[in-house]
Amino acid sequence: MLCQTVTGIATVRALAQSGVEVHACVFRRNDPVRYSRYAVKVPCYDLLDDEPALVRFLIAYAGKFKSRPVVFPTGDAHALLLAKHAAELAPHCRLWQLSHAELGRIVNKDSLYAAAREAGVPTVPGIAAPTFEELLEWSQQNPGPYILKPSYEGVGSCKLRTKNLVVAGREQLLSYVGAHGAQSLVVQRVLRGGDGNIFDCYGLCDRGGRVVTLASHRRIRQHPPDFGATGFGEIPARLPRRDEEILFAATERLFKSVRYHGIFGIEWLRDQATGRFYLIDFNARPFLTIGHLRDCGVNLPLLAYRELTGHSMADTDPRPAVRSKRWIYISKDIESFRVLRHTRRIGTAGWLASVAGCRSFAYCSWDDPMPGVYSLLQILGHAWRFLFQSRKSRRARHSPEAAVVAPTGQP
């Protein structure tokens, strides 16, 4: 397992709790997976940005096992790395059978949207890596606000270092691109979606590209609000049956234009003005809330492991019945709550009630408590530093040295 924070630990738990022996490659010293009682932890701190060394390491490590181990990525960069070096790795490891070019077509938003249009799947109006002149023309026909995104998570050639950036209008858009360029950048119109109107289709494709199973998810609150990753969500999405079937049908239609093998999470926006669904993104790997789905009764990592080790998927329910649960990534949701409370979109009592209704959590687990404890200690540490800095700032403002004396013209 090539671990990345929440996704990594959730995937580790989903496999290990089902009896699969898991070895977790850990790339950051502060990753809470280090404190899990599941999996053999394999420190790889010096391999995060050294692609050739990581490939050599995986080949050598795989040689310790009697049969070829399954290798799962939990981030875009590692998924692309495995596909790129599949010819070297395949004799030693079991990997999803997808070429680097095929995976790149899905992960890169520009080519993903082109494939979606071929399949008749609606996409948000946008433009990818435009020249300044192309952006001038496009923005005349497409009024703001706009959302700016890297073409895929972790792409090094994009100057934008956040997941999303929202700019209010055409002038701000042109100013940003004039200053930073548009290499590996996707620009889209902001439709009226936001928190509560972002949905995900979660599932698995077998090596023949067939969708084996599908489930739905709704992002009730995101971090940052309206434009980020899930901070507080629910499974199933509680959509009207007709709308859920529209999403599932659009998801399956997309796979008629793109070949895929493995776990996926496909993100959709529902336009509040029209009720129409638009494709936003494709996570070609285990996703942030994969542990939430497992808590609701669908263990995608285990299904993927079974498929890669030669088990038949014929008995897998294509539309599994899921238990209804809400999930929270508490540290991120606290940050979102501070913004939402400031804009009066939610009060303290309402937020606390929503948290109390959660039965699934990003890090906290009764049978694997230490990652949750470590995460909570990090939250308390951030809160303490925030309070300390706020108190220090207030003392500075009220100290005699801070008083401003009006100039008199005297030396």
N, C-alpha and C positions, 0 to 999 in steps of 0.2 A: 504494500500500500504506500503510495507516494502522498504523504499527508499534508493537508492544508487546513489548519484550524478547525472550525466547526464541522465542515464537510468531512474532513479526515476522521475526526473522532467518531462521528455518527456512522460512517461507513465501517470503521473498525468494530464498533459495538454490534452493528447489524450482522456482521459475519461471525465474530467471536462468540456472541451469545447463542449462535446457532451451531456451534461446535466446530467451526472452521479455524484452523491454526493461522493466525495473522501475524505478520512481521511488518511493523510500521516504520517507514523511513521518515524521520523527523528533521525538518530543515531549519526550524527556528527554535532557539533556546527557550522562548517564552510560550511555546505552543502547549496548551493544557493537556494534549494527548500524552505528554511525558509522564503525567501523574495518573494515567488510567491503569487499572489493574488488568486490563485486557491487552493482548498483543505483546510481542517482543519488540521493544523500542530499539531502533537502529539509528544512532546519531549520524546525520548527513549534513552537518552545519556548513561544511566547506564545499558542498556540491551544489548548492542552490543555483549558482550562476556559472557553473562549469559543466556544460552539456557533455563534452566528450568523456570527462572523468565520471560523470554519473552513469553514462551508458556502460563504461567499463566496469564500474562498481556493480551494476545490476546483473551483468553477465557473470561476474565472479560470485556474487552472492547466490544467484540462482543455482550455481553448481553445487551448493551445499545440500540440495534436496534430491531425493531419489527420483522424483518425477518433476516435470516442468511446472513451476508455480504460476499461478494467475497474478498478473500485475494490473492494479487499478490506479489510474490517475485521479486526483480530486481537484485539479486546476487546469485551466486552458493550456498554460505553457507546458506542463508535463504531458497532457494529452497529445499535443503537437509533437513533443519530443519522442514519445513512444511510436507515433505513426511515422515520423521521419526516419527513425532508426529500426523500423520493424524487421528489415532483412537481417540485421545483425542480432537482434534480440529474439526473434521467433524460434530459432533452434533451442533456446534456453528457457523461454518464458511463453506463457499463453497470453495473447493480447487480442483485443478487438480487431477484427480484420477490416481495416479501413485505411486506404492509402493516405499519405500526407496531403496530396492534392484534394482528395475527396473531403477530408476533415477540414482542410483550410477553407474550402468552399462554404462549409457550414458555419465555422467559427467566425470568419470574416463577414461582418454585417453587410458589406456592399454586395458580395456574391450571394449571400443568403437571401437578401431581398430580391435579387434578380431571379434566383431559383423560385422564390415564393410567387413572384409575378408570373413566371412560366406555369406554375401550378394553379393559377387563379386564386391565390391567397392574398387578401388585402394587406398592404403594408402602409405605415405612416409616411406621408409625403416627405421625402428627404433627398439629400445629395451626398455623395461620398468623395472625399479627397478632392474637392473642386479647386480649380484655379481661381484667382481673385475675380477674373472676368466672368467665369461661369457662376460664381456665387452672386455677383452683382445682378446677373440676369435672373437667376433662380429666385433670389429673395424679393425681386420685384413682383413675381407671380405668387409668392408664398409669404403672407404676412406673419410676423412674430406673434408671440414669443417663440424662441427656438430652444432645443436641447442639443447639446454637443456631447459626443461620446467617442472614445477610442474605437477603432474598428473591431478590436477584440481585447479582452482583459489581458493586461500585461504586455501589450505590443510596445516595443521599445522606441519605435520611430515616431510615435505620437507625442507632441509636446504637452497634451492634456494629461495630467497625472491623477485625476479623480475619475470615478466611475461615470459621472454625469455632470454637466455644467449647463445651467439654464441662463439664457440672456433674454432681456426683455423685448428687444426690437432689432430692426435692421441695422441701425447705426451701431449698436453695441456689437452685433455679430460681425460686421465688416471691420470694426476696430480690433476685435480679438484676432480675427484671421489675418488682418494686416500686420499685427504685431508678432503673432506666433506661427502663422502658416496653417495649412490644412492637411499636412501629410498624415495619413492613416486616421483621419478624422471623419466622422459621420455627423452631418447636420440634419436635424429633423424639425418639423413643426411640432409645437406642443398642442396636442389635442386635449379635450376636457376628459381626462381619465383620472389619474392620481389614486391616492389611498382608497381602498375599497373597490376600485375598478380595474385592478391589475390581477390577472389570473394566470395560472400555470397549468399545463398539461404534463404530467409526469409519466414516464413509461420506459419500456425496454424494447429494442429491436434485436432480432436474432441475426445470425450471420448471413441469412438470405435477404435481410432488409425488411422482414415482416414485423409489423408492430405486434408484440406479444401481449402487452397489457397496458392499460391507460387509467389514470386517476386524475382528479381535478383538485386545485388549491386556489385560495383567494388571499391576496395580500391586504389585510385590513389596515395595517400601518407599516410604513416603510422607513428606512433610514438611508439618506435623509427623507423627510416627509415628501410623498407624492412621486419621487423620482429615484428611489434607491432600492436596496435589497430588503427582503422581508425582515421586519422587526417583530411583527405580531400577525399571525395568519391562522387560517382554518382549513381543515380538510374534513369532508369534501367542500367544494366551493359554495354550496348552497345556491346555485344558480337554478332557475327554472329548467326543467328537464330538456325542453326544446333548445335552450341556449347552450347547455352543456353538450348536447349532441352536435350542435353547430361547431363548437370548439373541437370536439373529438374528430369530427369529419374533416375540418380544415387541417388538423394535425396529420391525419392519415393521408390527406391529399398532398401535403407538403412532401411526404416521403415517396411520392410518385415522381418527384423531380430531383430529389437528393437521395443518394444511397447512404445508409447509416447502419452501424452495428454497435450496440451498447446501451447504457443508461442515458436517458435524456430528460431535460426539463425545458419546455418551450413556453415562452412568456408572451402573453397577449394583453392588449389594452382594450377596454370597452369604452367607446366614446359616449360620454354622458348625454351629448346632444342628439345622437342618432341611435344609440344602442348597438352599433356595429362593432365587430371585433377586428383588431389589427395586430399582425405579428410584430413583436418587438425584438425578441432575442431567442437564441438557441444555445442552451448549455449542453455541450456534447461530452458529458461526464456526469458523475454524481454531483448533486446540487446542494445548496445551503441547507434546505429543509428535508433532506433525505431521511434524517432520523425521525422527523415528524410523520412522514408517510409510513415508516416502519412501525411507529407507535400506533398508527391507525390500522395496521393489519397487512400492509403490503411491503415485503422485504425485497426491494429491488436489488441490493447488492448480493443477496443470497441467490435470487433468480439468475442474475448475471453470472455468478460463480458457477452455478449448475450448468448453465448453457455453455460456458467456456470449457467445462470439464466433460462435455459430451452427453449430458442428460437431455432427454426430450422435453420440449416445452409444450407438447400437445395438450397436456392437462391443465395448463395455466389459464385462469379465467381472464378473458380479454377486458371485461368490465367488472373488476372485483368489487364486492361490497366492502366498504371501509367504515370503520368506527369514526364517529364525529368527535374531533378534538381540536382544541386551539393550542397554538405553540407560541413561545416567546423567546427572543434573544434579548435577555433582560438588559444588558449593558447598552446595546444599541437602541432599545426601545426607550430607555430612560432619557437618552439624548434627544430622541424624536419628541418625547413627551414635553421636554422643556421648551421646544420650539412651538409645539401645538398648543400648550397652555398659554404661552405668551401671545399667541394669535387668537386665543379663546375658542379653539376648535374642540378642546376637551378639557374638563376640569379634573382636579386631583381625585375627587371621589369616583368619577367615571373611569379614570385610568386605573385606580386601585381595584375597582370592581372587575375590570377586564383582565387584569393580571391574576386576580384570585380565581378566575374561571379557566385558567390554563391548566392543561394536564400533560403537556409535552414541552420540553425545554431544550435550549441549544446545548448547554453543557451539563446541567444538573440531572443526575440519575441516582435513584436510591441504591441500585446494585453496583454503581461505579461512582462513588461520591467525590473522590478527590479532585477530578478536573473541575467540577462545579464549585468546590470550596476554593480552589485556586482562582477561578474566574471571579467569584464573589469578593475575594480579598483584593483582586485588582480593581474592582468597582469601588470598594471602600477606600482604597489608596487614592484613586482619582478624586473621589468625593472629598477626602480629607485635604488633598492639595488644593482643590477648588475653594473650599471653605477657608483654608489658611491664607491663600492669596487674596480672597475677597476681604477678609478681616484686615490683612496687612494694607490693602489698598484703601480701606475706609480710615484706618489710623493715619495713613499718610495724608489723606485729604483734610483731616481735622487737626493735624499737628500745627503748632505755631509757625514752623519753618515753611509750611505750605501756603501761608497767608500771602496774598498779592498786595503789594503796596503801590498805590498810584504814583506815577512819576511826578516830581515837583519841579524838575529843572535844576535842582541843586546838586552839587557834586557830592 
